[in-house]
Amino acid sequence: MAELFGPSALEWDVLARRALLVDLARRAYAALVPESRAFVDAYVDGSTRSSSAGGSRGPRSRCSPCSTCSSPAS
């Protein structure tokens, strides 16, 4: 994360490495049923396309604030 977001994300990087979060995520993904794995794959593909096209906030950038999303719409 710090590679993308700078020094402010360094603390998270240290925690993620110490907690072996990448390994945990890989094991969790491997344990998914095929339908769930397809959902995750589609989500990742969409996120990758969005960030490659210059998008940074995904669907929330088009939504209005509500009780579950207090972020202002952009």
C-alpha positions as CSV (number, residue, x, y, z in Angstrom):
1,M,0.0,0.0,0.0
2,A,2.8,2.4,0.8
3,E,4.1,2.0,-2.7
4,L,0.8,3.4,-4.0
5,F,-0.3,5.8,-1.2
6,G,3.0,6.9,0.2
7,P,4.4,7.0,3.8
8,S,1.0,7.3,5.4
9,A,0.3,3.7,4.4
10,L,3.5,2.3,5.8
11,E,2.1,1.3,9.1
12,W,-0.6,-0.8,7.3
13,D,2.1,-2.5,5.2
14,V,4.0,-3.5,8.3
15,L,0.9,-4.9,10.0
16,A,-0.2,-6.8,6.8
17,R,3.2,-8.4,6.5
18,R,3.4,-9.4,10.1
19,A,-0.1,-10.9,10.1
20,L,0.6,-12.7,6.8
21,L,-2.5,-11.2,5.3
22,V,-1.5,-12.1,1.8
23,D,-1.2,-15.8,2.7
24,L,-4.5,-15.7,4.5
25,A,-6.2,-14.1,1.5
26,R,-4.8,-16.7,-0.8
27,R,-5.9,-19.5,1.4
28,A,-9.4,-18.0,1.7
29,Y,-9.7,-17.6,-2.0
30,A,-8.6,-21.1,-2.6
31,A,-11.3,-22.4,-0.3
32,L,-14.1,-20.5,-2.0
33,V,-16.8,-22.4,-3.8
34,P,-16.7,-21.9,-7.6
35,E,-19.7,-19.5,-7.7
36,S,-18.0,-17.3,-5.0
37,R,-14.7,-17.4,-6.7
38,A,-16.3,-16.3,-10.0
39,F,-17.8,-13.4,-8.2
40,V,-14.5,-12.3,-6.6
41,D,-12.7,-12.7,-10.0
42,A,-15.3,-10.5,-11.7
43,Y,-15.0,-7.9,-9.0
44,V,-11.2,-7.8,-9.3
45,D,-11.4,-7.7,-13.0
46,G,-13.7,-4.7,-12.9
47,S,-11.6,-2.9,-10.3
48,T,-8.5,-3.5,-12.4
49,R,-10.2,-2.1,-15.5
50,S,-11.4,0.9,-13.6
51,S,-8.1,1.8,-12.1
52,S,-6.4,1.2,-15.5
53,A,-8.9,3.7,-17.0
54,G,-8.0,6.3,-14.4
55,G,-10.9,5.6,-12.0
56,S,-10.1,5.7,-8.3
57,R,-13.2,5.3,-6.2
58,G,-15.3,2.9,-8.2
59,P,-19.1,2.9,-7.9
60,R,-19.2,5.1,-4.8
61,S,-17.9,8.0,-6.9
62,R,-21.3,8.0,-8.5
63,C,-23.5,7.6,-5.5
64,S,-25.2,10.0,-3.1
65,P,-24.6,10.0,0.6
66,C,-26.9,7.7,2.5
67,S,-27.1,5.9,5.8
68,T,-24.6,3.3,4.7
69,C,-22.3,5.6,2.7
70,S,-21.5,8.9,4.3
71,S,-19.0,9.8,1.6
72,P,-20.1,12.8,-0.5
73,A,-20.8,12.0,-4.1
74,S,-18.2,13.3,-6.5
